[in-house]
Every structure is written in structure tokens, then in C-alpha cells.
Amino acid sequence: MGHSGPTGSAIEAYGVGKKYRRGWALRDCSFRLPAGRICGLVGPNGAGKTTLLGIAANLLEPTDGTLRVFGAPPESAEANRRTAFLAQEKPLFRRFTVAETLRMGRELNPTWDQPTAEAIVRAGNVPFDAKVGTLSGGQRTRVAFALTFGKRPDLLLLDEPMSDLDPLVRHEMMGLIMAKAAEHGTTVLMSTHMLAELEHVCDYLVVVAEGGLRLAGDVDELLGAHTLLTGATAGADGGVPAALAHHTVVESRTSGRQFTALVRAHGPVDGAWQADAPNLEELLLAYLRSPQAPPLVSPTAQVGDRSAATAVAA
């Protein structure tokens, strides 16, 4: 059976696309997210991040292609039981108290973990008898996190979870996600605009832009595939020097006489270049600014063709 089973992949997407009346929000998206990884989902607004999370969370049906959660369709009881989704607007019942909100979580989820949920609320000094509607944005986010972690999911889907938090609370929540994920072996797929923070949190990446997949894979593999070259010789017209012609140049720029390029090198690079390893933010910005650069899906993130998905479903 060529498919890596539930222990191997948390998500497998085969040619997933979603079309709305205004056009395609996501197109031909194929990648694998191995179980147990913390994955950053990055891209500009409108690139398809929320659509992809919605399909994985069984809130949206793809127009095209198939997606599997631990080998099961997102609409299956198996996938539902193992997945928790925290939307950007963090929907909670405003008239419920914090304690009632957690009781609802307990009654709806057979694997509910009350001590974890209570500990998350307590750490922020949020009163259990306060109505949700009276809480600050940061406190509401904390209660939403408590509800999400209380479910003890195997896959945690987070859509811009930190956008309404101050830096201190954001740092604490990130620490919480990391600790809980490590403790339970949870897979996390988290969309975010905070590129600098990804470096310390994520070991996996999925980058979408203009509705298509740009990068996917293990952070170390993706960084290792790229080199930042600096030299004093631009090409004749100020463009890419001939020495780089057979390498993949993701992005290049010239300032004065200095030429800088982020490249995926195919073999040794000729010429007197200073070669540096890019950091994660440099890599992400280069791909987001350069939609013409060919996408890169690292070996751990590759899936077979759609016939494999059909075989899995059968």
C-alpha cells in the first residue's frame, strides 16, 4: 500500500482547488504535511490560506481535487474527532460565562481535557464567572485557545490566531502551542503574517500566493536548497549575470554596482560570489515578491498523483 497511513501524514492535498463566483481562491494545490510537525501557512491576504484551512476543517468543500486528514475525508467522523479549528474571529457565545463555555466543550468532546482548558484560562487571570462578552480581545482569544486545546486534537488548524494579541501575550500563547503540541504530538497548521516569529516556532512551511502553492516542506530542506549570492557584477543590461543562467534565480536586485540574488543552485556557481545562507524571512519575502519563480516542494512534502488519492479513498 503506497500510502503512508495515519501515523505518516496529517494532511495530504491532491490538486485541491476552490472556485468562488469571483474566480479561483486556490488552484491545483498538492502537498503533504507529516504528522507531528508545526507548520506555518504563509501568503498575502486573498492568497487562499483561509480557504485551505476551511477545506481541511470541513467548513468548505473543494471544487477540485481531494484532501485527506490522517488518511480520512475531512467530513468523516474520524477526521472531525481528531481536528480542531480556531477561526480568526474566534466565535464564542457572548452570553455564556467562561465556565459555561468550558462545560460546553466538555459535553461536545469525548476526549475533553478539563485540567488543560482550565490551566490556560487561569494563566491569564480570566475570571471563570465572567461573561465572554465582557472580556477583552486578548482574554477572549485565551478562552478560545482553552476550548481548542481542551479538545486534545491531533491536528490543530489556526487562522491568524495571534492578530489581536499584544506581543507579550502572543509570545506566551506561542509557547503554549509549542508545549502542548510537543506533549501530545499534535500537528499544527497555522496561518500567520508574523514572518519573524516563524523562525523560532515552525519546522515546516506551506507558502501560497495568487491562489497557488509557492513553497512547501521542511524548513531546513527549503533553506538548504537556497543560497544568497552577492557580487559586484550585474549582467550587461543590469540583469542577471550570464554565470547564473543555468541556476534558478528566485529574486535578484542591483543597488549601485552590487548585485544580490537568491538562487537555487544546480551545481557549483562560477565567479567571485559571496555566498550566504538565507534566513527564513529572506526566503519567504523573495518568494512572495517573485510570483514568476518556479515553486519548490521539498521531498517530505510531495504527494503522488490524484489516482493515489482515489486509491486512498477507496
N, C-alpha and C positions, 0 to 999 in steps of 0.2 A: 504494500500500500504506500505509494509515493508521498502521501500527505503526512506532514508532521502533525500529530494529533494534538489534543487539548493542552498537553504539557508543553508542546513546542511553540505554538502561535497563539497570541491573544487575539490578534486581528489579522485577517487576510482579505485584501481587497483585490478583486479581479475586474479590471476595466470599468470601475464604478463611475457613473455619470449621473448628474441630476439636472434636469431642464425645467426652468420656470417659464412663464409667458414671455419674460423679457430676454430669455436666452439661457445658455448653459451656465450654471453656477460652478459645476465641477465636471471634468471631462476625462474619460479614459484613465482613471486613477488606479494604479496597481502597485501594491506594496504589502509587505509583511511586517508586523510588529511582534517580535518574540515575547513570550510571557516573561514577566518579572522585570521588564525594563521601564525606565522613566523617560517618556518621550515628549519632547517639545514639538508642538504643532505651530508652525510659523508662516506668516504671509501677510500681505497688506489687507486692509478691510475690503470685503467683497471678493476675496480670492477663493472662497469655498471652505474655509476652516469650520465654520458653524454648521454648514451643510454636511460635511464629512462626519462631524461629531453626532449630528442628528440622525444620520443613517446608521451609525454604529449603535446609537442608543435606542433604535427602533421608534424614533419620532418622525422620520421621513422614510419614504420608500425610494430607492434609486430608480431612475428612468431606465438606466442601462447598467449591465454588469451585476455582480454579486459580491456581497461582503459576508464574512463569517466571523463570529465571535467564539473563540475556543472551539472552532470547528462546527458550530451550530448557527442557524439563521438568527439574526437579531430579534425576530418576532417570536422565537421559541421560548418556552418556559425556562429552559436550561440557560439560555443567554440572559434573559431577564433577571433571573435569580442571581447571576454572577456579576451583573453590571450595575454601576451607579453613575448617574449623570448629574452634574451640577451646572445649571444654565447660568448665563451671565446675569440675568435679572433675579436669580435666586428666589423662585416663587415659594412663599411660605404663607400660611393663613395668619393674617394680621391680628385677628381677634383671639387666636389661641395664645395661651401662656407658653413660655419656654418648656415647662414641664409637660404640658399637654401635647406640644409638638413632638417631644421625645417619646411620649406614650403612643402617639400615632405611629411613629417609626417602629416601635416595638410590636405593635399589633399587625403592621403590614409586612414585617420581615421575619421569616422563620429563623434566620441566623443572627438576629439583633444582638448587639454588644452594648448593653446599657452602661457598664463602667467606662468604656472608651468615650461614648457620647457625653456622659456627664463630666468626665475629666476635661474634655475640650471646652465645654461651657464654663466650667469652674475656673479654668486657667485665665479666662478673660473677665472674671468677676461679673458675669452676667447673671442677674437675679432669676431664679427659676420661676418665680411667681409673676414676672413682668410679662405683659402682653407683647407679642412680637412687633405690633405696630408702633410701640413706644420706643423701640430700640434704635440706636444709631446704625448707620450703614455697616460699619465695621462689626458691631455686635450681631447684626442680622447675618452677616457673612459667616461669623463664627458658629451661629446656630445651624445654618445651612450645612457647614462643614461637619458639625456633630451628627446631623441627620445622615449625611452621606457616608461618613466613616462608621457610624453605628450599624450600617447595613453589612459591614465586613465584605465589601465587594472584592472579586478577583480582578476586575477591570474597573478603573476609576476614570471617568471622562469629565474633564474640567474645561469649561469655556470661559476664558479670561477671568479666572476666579479671583484674582487679586486687584482688579482695576479700581475698586473703591476703598482700598485699604491704605493707611499711611505706611511709610517704609518700615517702621519698627514692627508693626503687626504683620505686614507682608512677610518679613524675614522670619517671624515666629511661625506663621502658617506654612511657609515653605519647609521649615524644619520639621513641622508636624507631619506634613505629607511624606517627607523623606523617611522619618522614623517609622510611621505606620506602614508605609509600603515595604520597608525593609523587614519589619516584624512579621508581616503576613504574606510576603512575597507578591504583593499587589502590583499589577501592571498599571501604569498611569499614562494617559494621553491627555496633554494639557496645552490648550492654545494660549499663546501669550504674545504681548508686544515687547516685553521686557527682555531684550536680547542679552544684555549684560548678565542678567541673573541666570540665564540658561546654562552658562558655562559651569556653574557650581552645582547645578541640580540635575541636568538631563544627561543621560548616557546614550540617548537615541534621538533622532531628528526626523521630522517629516516637514518639508517646506513646499507650500503651494503658492502659485502666483498665476493670475489671469486664468483661474479655473483648472490649471494643470499642475501635475507633480513636477517639482524642480530638483529636489534632493530628498533622499530617504536613506536611512541606515544608521549604523553605529557611529557615534560622534568621532571616535578615534580613527575609524576607517575613512570617514569623509575628510577629516583634517589631513590625515596622512596621504591622501590622494592629491593634495594641492600644495603648491609652493608659491610664495610671494617673491617675485624677482624684481630687483631694482638695478638699473644700469643707465649709462649716460648716452645711449644711442637709440633714438626712436628710428622708425623706418624713414625712407626717403620723403614721404609726404606727411611725416609726423605720426604715421600709423604704426602698426605692429611690425617690428623688425623681421627681416627675412629668416633670421636664425630661429624664430619661434613659429615659423609657418606650419610645421608638421606637429605642433603641440596644440592642445585645446586651450585657447586663451578665453577665460571666463570674462575678465574685465581688464581694461588697460587704461592708463591715463598718462599724460605728459604734463609736467609742470617745469617751465623753463627748458633746460636741456635734459632733465631727468625723466626717465621712462620707468613706470611701475606697472607690473602685470600680475594678476593671479592666474596661474596656469595649472592644468592637469597635464603633467609632463608624460610624454610617451617615449621613454628612453632618456639618455643624457641630453642636457641643454648646452648648446655651443655658445661660446662667448664669455666675456668677463662680467658675469652677473653676481650680485649679492643675493644669496638665496636664504629666505627665512620661512619658518613655519607660520602660517596664518593663525590668528586666534578665531574663536567661533564667531564672534561678532563680525570680523572682517569677511569671513567666508559667507555668512548669511547675507550681509549687505551687498556683496558682489553679485550673488545670485538674484537677489530681489531687484537690483538695479539693471540686470542684464538678461532680459527675457529671451534674448536670442541665443544665449549659451545653451548647449545641449544638456538635458537633465542627467543626473548621476544617481543611480540606485545601487547602493553597495551590496555585496553578495548576501549578507544576512537579511536584507530587506527584499530580496527578489522572490516573486512567486512564479508559478508556472503559467500556462495559458488558461483561457476560460474553460476549456474542456476539463482541466484538472478540477476547477470549481464545481462543474456539473457532476463530476465523478464523486467529489466530496459530498455533495448534496444527496446523491443517490443512496 
